[in-house]
Amino acid sequence: MQRLNLGCGQYPKAGFLNVDVDPLAKADVFHDLSSFPYPFEDARFDLVEMDHVLEHLPSPRDAMREIWRILKPGGTLRLRVPHFSRGFSHYDHKCGFDVTFPLYFDPTFPGGYTGIPFEHVQTRLVWFAQPWLKRQVLGNFAFNVGKMLGMVFDALGNIAPLATSRLFCFWVGGYEEITFELRRPMNT
């Protein structure tokens, strides 16, 4: 199984080919993800993961087109990006995302299909994201309270993600992350 981790930074994933632009990153391949094409042949990867990278790129649509190109038909894309309710808390974020993101890759969507076909598999909202990073900056009490609240808010928010994105997220201070699992259709 060929697996690719785009934008690994200091956190490479075992069993993945890790890519980053930063020469100080722990990458196997160094490439600017806003520069196309990526240095991989068509339909090479079974799985592509991208954790908190797409929001930094100047053209998420072009990156999605390129990821589609390097994914095998039937291959899976797992994206972790900031939910729009917290998406602009980082100085370098170009955009935030909500639960409607997968619609733009559905050929039957009349409201703005991008021409890049992906099948939507799953969407999940995460209130207390990146706990490994929070463990480094929060005290034990704050970390444990945040983790417990996250479990409650995740359970509630994922009952109806659309309602959460439109209303509930503002009652709980925003969701930090939204994860998408998409699949390249077999017939493409």
TIRO-2110 file (N, C-alpha, C; in Angstrom, 1 decimal):
// TIRO-2110
0.8, -1.2, 0.0, N, 1, A
0.0, 0.0, 0.0, CA, 1, A
0.9, 1.2, 0.0, C, 1, A
0.7, 2.1, -1.0, N, 2, A
1.5, 3.3, -1.1, CA, 2, A
0.7, 4.5, -0.3, C, 2, A
1.4, 5.0, 0.7, N, 3, A
0.8, 6.1, 1.5, CA, 3, A
1.6, 7.3, 1.5, C, 3, A
1.0, 8.5, 1.4, N, 4, A
1.6, 9.8, 1.3, CA, 4, A
1.1, 10.7, 2.4, C, 4, A
2.0, 11.4, 3.1, N, 5, A
1.7, 12.4, 4.1, CA, 5, A
2.2, 13.7, 3.6, C, 5, A
1.2, 14.6, 3.2, N, 6, A
1.6, 15.9, 2.6, CA, 6, A
1.7, 17.0, 3.7, C, 6, A
2.8, 17.6, 3.8, N, 7, A
3.0, 18.7, 4.8, CA, 7, A
3.3, 18.1, 6.2, C, 7, A
4.3, 17.2, 6.3, N, 8, A
4.6, 16.5, 7.6, CA, 8, A
5.2, 17.4, 8.6, C, 8, A
5.9, 18.5, 8.3, N, 9, A
6.6, 19.3, 9.3, CA, 9, A
7.5, 18.5, 10.1, C, 9, A
7.3, 18.6, 11.4, N, 10, A
8.2, 17.9, 12.4, CA, 10, A
7.5, 16.6, 12.8, C, 10, A
6.4, 16.2, 12.2, N, 11, A
5.7, 15.0, 12.6, CA, 11, A
5.5, 14.0, 11.4, C, 11, A
6.6, 13.4, 11.0, N, 12, A
6.4, 12.4, 9.9, CA, 12, A
5.6, 11.2, 10.5, C, 12, A
5.0, 10.5, 9.5, N, 13, A
4.2, 9.4, 9.9, CA, 13, A
4.9, 8.1, 9.4, C, 13, A
5.0, 7.1, 10.3, N, 14, A
5.6, 5.9, 10.0, CA, 14, A
4.8, 5.2, 8.9, C, 14, A
5.5, 4.6, 7.9, N, 15, A
4.8, 3.9, 6.8, CA, 15, A
4.3, 4.8, 5.7, C, 15, A
4.6, 6.0, 5.8, N, 16, A
4.2, 7.0, 4.8, CA, 16, A
5.4, 7.6, 4.1, C, 16, A
5.3, 8.1, 2.9, N, 17, A
6.2, 8.9, 2.3, CA, 17, A
5.9, 10.3, 2.8, C, 17, A
6.8, 11.0, 3.5, N, 18, A
6.5, 12.3, 4.1, CA, 18, A
7.1, 13.4, 3.3, C, 18, A
6.2, 14.5, 3.0, N, 19, A
6.6, 15.6, 2.1, CA, 19, A
6.4, 16.9, 2.9, C, 19, A
7.4, 17.8, 2.7, N, 20, A
7.3, 19.2, 3.2, CA, 20, A
8.2, 20.1, 2.4, C, 20, A
7.9, 21.4, 2.5, N, 21, A
8.8, 22.4, 1.8, CA, 21, A
9.9, 22.9, 2.7, C, 21, A
9.7, 22.8, 4.0, N, 22, A
10.7, 23.4, 5.0, CA, 22, A
11.9, 22.5, 5.0, C, 22, A
13.1, 23.0, 4.8, N, 23, A
14.3, 22.2, 4.8, CA, 23, A
14.6, 21.6, 6.2, C, 23, A
14.0, 22.2, 7.3, N, 24, A
14.2, 21.7, 8.6, CA, 24, A
13.1, 20.6, 9.0, C, 24, A
12.2, 20.4, 8.1, N, 25, A
11.1, 19.3, 8.4, CA, 25, A
11.7, 18.0, 8.3, C, 25, A
11.1, 17.0, 8.9, N, 26, A
11.5, 15.6, 8.9, CA, 26, A
10.8, 14.9, 7.8, C, 26, A
11.1, 15.4, 6.6, N, 27, A
10.5, 14.9, 5.3, CA, 27, A
11.4, 13.9, 4.6, C, 27, A
10.8, 13.1, 3.8, N, 28, A
11.5, 12.2, 2.8, CA, 28, A
11.7, 13.0, 1.5, C, 28, A
10.7, 13.8, 1.1, N, 29, A
10.7, 14.5, -0.1, CA, 29, A
10.4, 16.0, 0.2, C, 29, A
11.2, 16.9, -0.4, N, 30, A
11.0, 18.3, -0.1, CA, 30, A
10.4, 18.9, -1.4, C, 30, A
9.2, 19.5, -1.2, N, 31, A
8.5, 20.0, -2.3, CA, 31, A
7.5, 21.1, -1.8, C, 31, A
7.3, 22.2, -2.5, N, 32, A
6.3, 23.2, -2.2, CA, 32, A
5.0, 22.8, -2.8, C, 32, A
4.0, 22.6, -1.8, N, 33, A
2.7, 22.0, -2.2, CA, 33, A
1.9, 23.0, -3.0, C, 33, A
2.3, 24.3, -3.1, N, 34, A
1.6, 25.2, -4.0, CA, 34, A
2.2, 25.3, -5.4, C, 34, A
3.2, 24.4, -5.6, N, 35, A
3.8, 24.3, -6.9, CA, 35, A
3.4, 23.0, -7.6, C, 35, A
2.9, 23.1, -8.8, N, 36, A
2.3, 21.9, -9.5, CA, 36, A
3.1, 21.7, -10.8, C, 36, A
3.2, 20.4, -11.2, N, 37, A
2.7, 19.2, -10.5, CA, 37, A
3.5, 18.8, -9.4, C, 37, A
3.0, 17.9, -8.5, N, 38, A
3.7, 17.3, -7.4, CA, 38, A
4.6, 16.3, -8.1, C, 38, A
5.8, 16.0, -7.4, N, 39, A
6.8, 15.1, -8.1, CA, 39, A
6.4, 13.6, -8.0, C, 39, A
5.2, 13.2, -8.3, N, 40, A
4.7, 11.9, -8.3, CA, 40, A
3.9, 11.5, -9.5, C, 40, A
4.0, 10.3, -9.9, N, 41, A
3.3, 9.9, -11.1, CA, 41, A
1.8, 9.8, -10.8, C, 41, A
1.0, 9.8, -11.9, N, 42, A
-0.4, 9.6, -11.8, CA, 42, A
-0.8, 8.3, -11.1, C, 42, A
-1.9, 8.4, -10.3, N, 43, A
-2.5, 7.2, -9.7, CA, 43, A
-1.5, 6.3, -8.9, C, 43, A
-0.6, 6.9, -8.1, N, 44, A
0.4, 6.2, -7.4, CA, 44, A
-0.1, 5.7, -6.0, C, 44, A
-0.8, 6.6, -5.3, N, 45, A
-1.1, 6.4, -3.9, CA, 45, A
-2.4, 5.8, -3.6, C, 45, A
-2.5, 4.9, -2.6, N, 46, A
-3.7, 4.3, -2.1, CA, 46, A
-4.3, 5.2, -1.1, C, 46, A
-3.5, 5.9, -0.3, N, 47, A
-3.9, 6.8, 0.8, CA, 47, A
-3.1, 8.1, 0.8, C, 47, A
-3.7, 9.2, 0.9, N, 48, A
-3.1, 10.5, 1.0, CA, 48, A
-3.6, 11.1, 2.3, C, 48, A
-2.8, 11.6, 3.2, N, 49, A
-3.2, 12.3, 4.3, CA, 49, A
-2.6, 13.7, 4.3, C, 49, A
-3.4, 14.7, 4.8, N, 50, A
-2.9, 16.1, 4.9, CA, 50, A
-3.5, 16.7, 6.1, C, 50, A
-2.6, 16.9, 7.1, N, 51, A
-3.1, 17.4, 8.4, CA, 51, A
-2.7, 18.9, 8.6, C, 51, A
-3.7, 19.7, 8.6, N, 52, A
-3.6, 21.2, 8.8, CA, 52, A
-2.5, 21.8, 7.9, C, 52, A
-2.8, 21.6, 6.6, N, 53, A
-1.9, 22.1, 5.5, CA, 53, A
-2.7, 22.8, 4.5, C, 53, A
-3.8, 22.3, 4.1, N, 54, A
-4.6, 22.8, 3.0, CA, 54, A
-5.0, 24.3, 3.2, C, 54, A
-5.2, 24.6, 4.4, N, 55, A
-5.6, 26.0, 4.7, CA, 55, A
-4.5, 27.0, 4.6, C, 55, A
-3.3, 26.5, 4.4, N, 56, A
-2.1, 27.4, 4.3, CA, 56, A
-1.8, 27.7, 2.8, C, 56, A
-2.4, 26.9, 1.9, N, 57, A
-2.1, 27.0, 0.5, CA, 57, A
-2.9, 28.0, -0.2, C, 57, A
-2.3, 28.7, -1.2, N, 58, A
-3.1, 29.8, -1.9, CA, 58, A
-4.2, 29.3, -2.7, C, 58, A
-4.2, 28.1, -3.1, N, 59, A
-5.3, 27.5, -4.0, CA, 59, A
-5.7, 26.1, -3.5, C, 59, A
-6.6, 26.0, -2.5, N, 60, A
-7.0, 24.6, -2.1, CA, 60, A
-7.6, 23.8, -3.3, C, 60, A
-8.2, 24.5, -4.2, N, 61, A
-8.8, 23.7, -5.4, CA, 61, A
-7.7, 23.1, -6.2, C, 61, A
-6.7, 23.8, -6.5, N, 62, A
-5.6, 23.3, -7.3, CA, 62, A
-4.9, 22.1, -6.6, C, 62, A
-4.7, 22.3, -5.2, N, 63, A
-4.1, 21.2, -4.5, CA, 63, A
-5.0, 20.0, -4.5, C, 63, A
-6.3, 20.1, -4.4, N, 64, A
-7.3, 19.0, -4.5, CA, 64, A
-7.2, 18.3, -5.8, C, 64, A
-7.1, 19.1, -6.9, N, 65, A
-7.0, 18.5, -8.2, CA, 65, A
-5.7, 17.7, -8.3, C, 65, A
-4.6, 18.2, -7.8, N, 66, A
-3.3, 17.5, -7.8, CA, 66, A
-3.4, 16.2, -6.9, C, 66, A
-4.0, 16.3, -5.8, N, 67, A
-4.2, 15.1, -4.9, CA, 67, A
-5.0, 14.0, -5.7, C, 67, A
-6.1, 14.5, -6.4, N, 68, A
-6.9, 13.5, -7.1, CA, 68, A
-6.0, 12.9, -8.2, C, 68, A
-5.1, 13.6, -8.8, N, 69, A
-4.3, 13.0, -9.9, CA, 69, A
-3.4, 11.9, -9.4, C, 69, A
-2.8, 12.1, -8.2, N, 70, A
-1.8, 11.1, -7.7, CA, 70, A
-2.5, 10.0, -6.9, C, 70, A
-3.7, 10.1, -6.6, N, 71, A
-4.5, 9.0, -5.9, CA, 71, A
-4.9, 8.0, -6.9, C, 71, A
-4.8, 6.7, -6.5, N, 72, A
-5.3, 5.6, -7.4, CA, 72, A
-6.8, 5.7, -7.4, C, 72, A
-7.5, 5.3, -8.5, N, 73, A
-8.9, 5.1, -8.4, CA, 73, A
-9.3, 4.2, -7.2, C, 73, A
-10.2, 4.7, -6.4, N, 74, A
-10.6, 3.9, -5.2, CA, 74, A
-9.7, 4.3, -4.0, C, 74, A
-8.7, 5.2, -4.2, N, 75, A
-7.8, 5.7, -3.2, CA, 75, A
-8.5, 6.6, -2.2, C, 75, A
-8.0, 6.8, -1.0, N, 76, A
-8.6, 7.6, 0.0, CA, 76, A
-7.8, 8.8, 0.3, C, 76, A
-8.5, 9.9, 0.5, N, 77, A
-7.9, 11.2, 1.0, CA, 77, A
-8.4, 11.5, 2.4, C, 77, A
-7.6, 11.7, 3.4, N, 78, A
-8.0, 12.1, 4.7, CA, 78, A
-7.4, 13.5, 5.0, C, 78, A
-8.3, 14.4, 5.1, N, 79, A
-7.9, 15.8, 5.4, CA, 79, A
-8.3, 16.2, 6.8, C, 79, A
-7.4, 16.9, 7.4, N, 80, A
-7.7, 17.6, 8.7, CA, 80, A
-7.4, 19.0, 8.5, C, 80, A
-8.4, 19.9, 8.7, N, 81, A
-8.3, 21.3, 8.4, CA, 81, A
-9.1, 22.0, 9.6, C, 81, A
-8.8, 23.3, 9.7, N, 82, A
-9.5, 24.1, 10.7, CA, 82, A
-11.0, 24.3, 10.3, C, 82, A
-11.9, 24.1, 11.3, N, 83, A
-13.3, 24.5, 11.0, CA, 83, A
-13.3, 26.0, 10.9, C, 83, A
-14.2, 26.6, 10.1, N, 84, A
-14.2, 28.0, 9.9, CA, 84, A
-14.4, 28.8, 11.2, C, 84, A
-15.1, 28.2, 12.2, N, 85, A
-15.4, 28.9, 13.4, CA, 85, A
-14.1, 29.2, 14.2, C, 85, A
-13.0, 28.5, 13.9, N, 86, A
-11.7, 28.8, 14.6, CA, 86, A
-10.6, 28.9, 13.5, C, 86, A
-11.0, 28.8, 12.2, N, 87, A
-10.0, 28.7, 11.1, CA, 87, A
-9.0, 29.9, 11.0, C, 87, A
-9.4, 31.0, 11.5, N, 88, A
-8.5, 32.2, 11.2, CA, 88, A
-7.8, 32.6, 12.5, C, 88, A
-7.6, 31.7, 13.4, N, 89, A
-6.9, 32.0, 14.6, CA, 89, A
-5.4, 31.9, 14.4, C, 89, A
-4.9, 31.4, 13.3, N, 90, A
-3.5, 31.3, 12.9, CA, 90, A
-3.2, 32.4, 11.9, C, 90, A
-2.1, 33.1, 12.0, N, 91, A
-1.8, 34.2, 11.2, CA, 91, A
-1.6, 33.8, 9.7, C, 91, A
-1.3, 32.6, 9.4, N, 92, A
-1.0, 32.2, 8.0, CA, 92, A
-2.2, 31.4, 7.3, C, 92, A
-3.3, 31.3, 8.0, N, 93, A
-4.4, 30.6, 7.4, CA, 93, A
-5.1, 31.4, 6.3, C, 93, A
-5.3, 30.8, 5.1, N, 94, A
-5.9, 31.5, 4.0, CA, 94, A
-7.4, 31.3, 4.0, C, 94, A
-7.9, 30.2, 4.6, N, 95, A
-9.3, 29.9, 4.6, CA, 95, A
-9.7, 28.9, 5.7, C, 95, A
-10.9, 28.9, 6.0, N, 96, A
-11.5, 27.9, 7.0, CA, 96, A
-12.5, 27.0, 6.2, C, 96, A
-12.9, 25.9, 6.8, N, 97, A
-13.7, 24.9, 6.1, CA, 97, A
-14.9, 24.6, 6.9, C, 97, A
-16.0, 24.2, 6.2, N, 98, A
-17.2, 23.7, 7.0, CA, 98, A
-17.7, 22.4, 6.3, C, 98, A
-18.8, 21.9, 6.8, N, 99, A
-19.3, 20.6, 6.4, CA, 99, A
-19.7, 20.6, 4.9, C, 99, A
-19.8, 21.7, 4.3, N, 100, A
-20.2, 21.7, 2.9, CA, 100, A
-19.1, 21.5, 1.9, C, 100, A
-17.8, 21.5, 2.4, N, 101, A
-16.7, 21.3, 1.5, CA, 101, A
-16.8, 20.1, 0.6, C, 101, A
-17.2, 18.9, 1.0, N, 102, A
-17.3, 17.8, 0.1, CA, 102, A
-18.3, 18.0, -1.1, C, 102, A
-19.3, 18.9, -0.9, N, 103, A
-20.2, 19.1, -1.9, CA, 103, A
-19.6, 19.5, -3.2, C, 103, A
-18.6, 20.3, -3.1, N, 104, A
-17.9, 20.9, -4.3, CA, 104, A
-17.2, 19.9, -5.2, C, 104, A
-17.1, 18.6, -4.7, N, 105, A
-16.4, 17.6, -5.4, CA, 105, A
-17.4, 16.5, -5.8, C, 105, A
-18.7, 16.8, -5.7, N, 106, A
-19.8, 15.9, -6.1, CA, 106, A
-20.4, 16.4, -7.4, C, 106, A
-20.2, 15.5, -8.5, N, 107, A
-20.7, 16.0, -9.8, CA, 107, A
-22.2, 16.3, -9.9, C, 107, A
-23.0, 15.8, -8.9, N, 108, A
-24.4, 16.1, -8.9, CA, 108, A
-24.7, 17.4, -8.2, C, 108, A
-23.8, 18.0, -7.6, N, 109, A
-24.0, 19.3, -6.8, CA, 109, A
-24.2, 20.5, -7.8, C, 109, A
-25.3, 21.1, -7.9, N, 110, A
-25.5, 22.2, -8.9, CA, 110, A
-25.0, 23.5, -8.4, C, 110, A
-24.5, 23.6, -7.2, N, 111, A
-24.1, 24.9, -6.6, CA, 111, A
-22.6, 25.2, -6.7, C, 111, A
-21.9, 24.5, -7.5, N, 112, A
-20.5, 24.9, -7.6, CA, 112, A
-19.5, 23.7, -7.7, C, 112, A
-19.9, 22.7, -8.4, N, 113, A
-19.0, 21.5, -8.6, CA, 113, A
-17.7, 22.0, -9.3, C, 113, A
-16.6, 21.5, -8.7, N, 114, A
-15.2, 22.0, -9.2, CA, 114, A
-14.7, 21.2, -10.4, C, 114, A
-15.3, 20.1, -10.8, N, 115, A
-14.8, 19.3, -11.8, CA, 115, A
-13.8, 18.3, -11.4, C, 115, A
-13.6, 18.1, -10.0, N, 116, A
-12.7, 17.2, -9.4, CA, 116, A
-13.6, 16.2, -8.6, C, 116, A
-13.8, 15.0, -9.2, N, 117, A
-14.8, 14.1, -8.5, CA, 117, A
-14.2, 13.3, -7.3, C, 117, A
-14.8, 13.6, -6.2, N, 118, A
-14.4, 12.8, -5.0, CA, 118, A
-15.8, 12.3, -4.4, C, 118, A
-15.8, 11.1, -3.9, N, 119, A
-16.9, 10.6, -3.1, CA, 119, A
-16.7, 10.9, -1.7, C, 119, A
-17.7, 11.5, -1.0, N, 120, A
-17.7, 11.8, 0.4, CA, 120, A
-17.9, 10.5, 1.2, C, 120, A
-17.0, 10.2, 2.1, N, 121, A
-17.1, 9.0, 3.0, CA, 121, A
-17.5, 9.4, 4.3, C, 121, A
-16.9, 10.5, 4.9, N, 122, A
-17.1, 10.8, 6.3, CA, 122, A
-16.7, 12.2, 6.6, C, 122, A
-17.4, 12.9, 7.5, N, 123, A
-17.0, 14.2, 8.0, CA, 123, A
-17.1, 14.2, 9.5, C, 123, A
-16.2, 14.7, 10.2, N, 124, A
-16.2, 14.7, 11.7, CA, 124, A
-15.7, 16.0, 12.2, C, 124, A
-16.4, 16.6, 13.2, N, 125, A
-16.0, 17.9, 13.8, CA, 125, A
-15.2, 17.5, 15.1, C, 125, A
-14.2, 18.3, 15.4, N, 126, A
-13.3, 18.0, 16.6, CA, 126, A
-13.2, 19.3, 17.3, C, 126, A
-13.6, 19.3, 18.6, N, 127, A
-13.5, 20.6, 19.4, CA, 127, A
-12.1, 20.7, 20.0, C, 127, A
-11.5, 19.7, 20.5, N, 128, A
-10.2, 19.7, 21.2, CA, 128, A
-9.2, 19.0, 20.3, C, 128, A
-8.8, 19.6, 19.3, N, 129, A
-7.9, 19.0, 18.3, CA, 129, A
-6.5, 19.0, 18.7, C, 129, A
-5.7, 18.2, 18.1, N, 130, A
-4.2, 18.1, 18.2, CA, 130, A
-3.8, 18.0, 19.7, C, 130, A
-4.3, 17.0, 20.4, N, 131, A
-4.0, 16.9, 21.9, CA, 131, A
-2.5, 16.8, 22.2, C, 131, A
-1.8, 16.1, 21.2, N, 132, A
-0.4, 16.0, 21.4, CA, 132, A
0.3, 17.3, 21.5, C, 132, A
-0.2, 18.3, 20.8, N, 133, A
0.4, 19.7, 20.8, CA, 133, A
-0.1, 20.4, 22.1, C, 133, A
-1.3, 20.2, 22.4, N, 134, A
-1.9, 20.9, 23.6, CA, 134, A
-1.2, 20.4, 24.9, C, 134, A
-0.9, 19.1, 24.9, N, 135, A
-0.2, 18.5, 26.1, CA, 135, A
1.1, 19.3, 26.4, C, 135, A
1.7, 19.8, 25.3, N, 136, A
3.0, 20.5, 25.5, CA, 136, A
2.9, 21.9, 26.0, C, 136, A
1.7, 22.5, 25.9, N, 137, A
1.5, 23.9, 26.2, CA, 137, A
0.5, 24.2, 27.4, C, 137, A
-0.3, 23.2, 27.7, N, 138, A
-1.3, 23.4, 28.7, CA, 138, A
-0.9, 22.6, 30.0, C, 138, A
-1.3, 23.1, 31.1, N, 139, A
-1.1, 22.4, 32.4, CA, 139, A
-2.0, 21.2, 32.4, C, 139, A
-1.8, 20.3, 33.4, N, 140, A
-2.6, 19.1, 33.5, CA, 140, A
-4.1, 19.4, 33.6, C, 140, A
-4.4, 20.3, 34.5, N, 141, A
-5.8, 20.6, 34.8, CA, 141, A
-6.5, 21.1, 33.5, C, 141, A
-5.9, 22.1, 32.9, N, 142, A
-6.5, 22.7, 31.7, CA, 142, A
-6.6, 21.6, 30.6, C, 142, A
-5.6, 20.8, 30.4, N, 143, A
-5.6, 19.8, 29.4, CA, 143, A
-6.7, 18.8, 29.6, C, 143, A
-6.8, 18.3, 30.9, N, 144, A
-7.8, 17.3, 31.2, CA, 144, A
-9.3, 17.8, 31.0, C, 144, A
-9.5, 19.1, 31.5, N, 145, A
-10.8, 19.7, 31.3, CA, 145, A
-11.1, 19.9, 29.8, C, 145, A
-10.2, 20.3, 29.0, N, 146, A
-10.4, 20.5, 27.6, CA, 146, A
-10.6, 19.2, 26.9, C, 146, A
-9.9, 18.1, 27.3, N, 147, A
-10.1, 16.8, 26.7, CA, 147, A
-11.5, 16.3, 27.1, C, 147, A
-12.0, 16.5, 28.3, N, 148, A
-13.3, 16.0, 28.7, CA, 148, A
-14.4, 16.8, 28.0, C, 148, A
-14.3, 18.1, 27.9, N, 149, A
-15.2, 18.9, 27.2, CA, 149, A
-15.3, 18.6, 25.7, C, 149, A
-14.1, 18.3, 25.2, N, 150, A
-14.0, 17.9, 23.8, CA, 150, A
-14.8, 16.6, 23.5, C, 150, A
-14.7, 15.7, 24.4, N, 151, A
-15.5, 14.4, 24.2, CA, 151, A
-17.0, 14.7, 24.1, C, 151, A
-17.4, 15.6, 25.1, N, 152, A
-18.8, 15.9, 25.1, CA, 152, A
-19.3, 16.7, 23.9, C, 152, A
-18.5, 17.8, 23.6, N, 153, A
-18.9, 18.6, 22.4, CA, 153, A
-18.7, 17.9, 21.1, C, 153, A
-17.8, 17.0, 21.0, N, 154, A
-17.7, 16.2, 19.7, CA, 154, A
-18.9, 15.3, 19.6, C, 154, A
-19.3, 14.6, 20.7, N, 155, A
-20.4, 13.7, 20.6, CA, 155, A
-21.7, 14.5, 20.2, C, 155, A
-21.9, 15.6, 20.8, N, 156, A
-23.1, 16.5, 20.5, CA, 156, A
-23.0, 17.0, 19.1, C, 156, A
-21.8, 17.6, 18.8, N, 157, A
-21.7, 18.3, 17.5, CA, 157, A
-21.8, 17.3, 16.3, C, 157, A
-21.4, 16.1, 16.4, N, 158, A
-21.4, 15.2, 15.3, CA, 158, A
-22.7, 14.4, 15.1, C, 158, A
-23.7, 14.7, 16.0, N, 159, A
-25.0, 14.2, 15.8, CA, 159, A
-25.6, 14.8, 14.6, C, 159, A
-25.4, 16.1, 14.4, N, 160, A
-25.9, 16.9, 13.3, CA, 160, A
-24.9, 17.9, 12.9, C, 160, A
-23.8, 17.5, 12.1, N, 161, A
-22.8, 18.4, 11.8, CA, 161, A
-23.2, 19.7, 11.1, C, 161, A
-24.2, 19.6, 10.2, N, 162, A
-24.6, 20.9, 9.5, CA, 162, A
-25.2, 21.9, 10.5, C, 162, A
-26.1, 21.4, 11.5, N, 163, A
-26.6, 22.3, 12.5, CA, 163, A
-25.5, 22.8, 13.4, C, 163, A
-24.5, 22.0, 13.7, N, 164, A
-23.4, 22.4, 14.5, CA, 164, A
-22.6, 23.5, 13.8, C, 164, A
-22.3, 23.3, 12.5, N, 165, A
-21.6, 24.4, 11.8, CA, 165, A
-22.4, 25.7, 11.7, C, 165, A
-23.7, 25.6, 11.6, N, 166, A
-24.5, 26.8, 11.5, CA, 166, A
-24.8, 27.5, 12.8, C, 166, A
-24.9, 26.7, 13.9, N, 167, A
-25.4, 27.3, 15.1, CA, 167, A
-24.6, 26.9, 16.4, C, 167, A
-24.5, 25.6, 16.7, N, 168, A
-24.0, 25.1, 17.9, CA, 168, A
-22.5, 25.5, 18.1, C, 168, A
-21.7, 25.6, 17.0, N, 169, A
-20.3, 25.9, 17.1, CA, 169, A
-20.1, 27.2, 17.8, C, 169, A
-21.0, 28.1, 17.7, N, 170, A
-20.8, 29.5, 18.3, CA, 170, A
-21.1, 29.4, 19.8, C, 170, A
-21.9, 28.5, 20.2, N, 171, A
-22.2, 28.3, 21.6, CA, 171, A
-21.1, 27.7, 22.4, C, 171, A
-20.2, 27.0, 21.7, N, 172, A
-19.1, 26.3, 22.4, CA, 172, A
-17.7, 26.9, 22.1, C, 172, A
-17.7, 28.1, 21.6, N, 173, A
-16.4, 28.7, 21.3, CA, 173, A
-15.8, 28.3, 20.0, C, 173, A
-16.5, 27.6, 19.1, N, 174, A
-16.0, 27.1, 17.9, CA, 174, A
-15.4, 25.7, 17.9, C, 174, A
-15.3, 25.1, 16.8, N, 175, A
-14.7, 23.8, 16.7, CA, 175, A
-13.3, 24.0, 16.0, C, 175, A
-12.3, 23.4, 16.6, N, 176, A
-10.9, 23.6, 16.1, CA, 176, A
-10.7, 22.9, 14.7, C, 176, A
-11.3, 21.8, 14.5, N, 177, A
-10.9, 21.0, 13.4, CA, 177, A
-12.1, 20.3, 12.8, C, 177, A
-12.0, 20.1, 11.5, N, 178, A
-13.0, 19.3, 10.8, CA, 178, A
-12.2, 18.3, 9.9, C, 178, A
-12.6, 17.1, 10.0, N, 179, A
-11.9, 16.1, 9.2, CA, 179, A
-12.8, 15.5, 8.1, C, 179, A
-12.2, 15.3, 7.0, N, 180, A
-12.9, 14.8, 5.8, CA, 180, A
-12.2, 13.5, 5.4, C, 180, A
-13.0, 12.5, 5.0, N, 181, A
-12.5, 11.4, 4.3, CA, 181, A
-13.2, 11.3, 3.0, C, 181, A
-12.4, 11.4, 1.9, N, 182, A
-13.0, 11.4, 0.6, CA, 182, A
-12.3, 10.3, -0.2, C, 182, A
-13.0, 9.8, -1.2, N, 183, A
-12.4, 8.7, -2.0, CA, 183, A
-12.5, 9.1, -3.5, C, 183, A
-11.4, 8.8, -4.2, N, 184, A
-11.5, 9.0, -5.7, CA, 184, A
-12.3, 7.8, -6.3, C, 184, A
-13.3, 8.2, -7.0, N, 185, A
-14.2, 7.1, -7.6, CA, 185, A
-13.4, 6.1, -8.4, C, 185, A
-13.8, 4.9, -8.4, N, 186, A
-13.1, 3.8, -9.2, CA, 186, A
-13.1, 4.0, -10.7, C, 186, A
-14.1, 4.7, -11.2, N, 187, A
-14.2, 4.8, -12.6, CA, 187, A
-13.6, 6.1, -13.2, C, 187, A
-12.7, 6.7, -12.4, N, 188, A
-12.1, 7.9, -12.9, CA, 188, A
-10.6, 7.8, -13.0, C, 188, A
END
